[in-house]
């Protein structure tokens, strides 16, 4: 896969990220691989907030909406072949 296809596939679930990482242009799309991994982890954390009694579901809902918006932004940036960071989560670097 080329850089753009790798970047786009990486935003579609954990399996898409693994496929993009393993058979895609890892060096060319490293930015989007990192961004999509951070968004995926933020989604997992948002889902885990539901274990908090009483307000956990409200926190999960709000964080889930924010993560979804950031996911859409990242996917649009990948489709446009731009290396723009998503707000709030873009500063985190997991992949070196």
Secondary structure by P-SEA (a helix, b strand, c coil): ccaaaaaaaaaccaaaaaaaaaccccccaaaaaaaaaaaaaaaaaaaaccccccaaaaaaaaaaaaaaaaaaaaaaaaaacccccccccccccccc
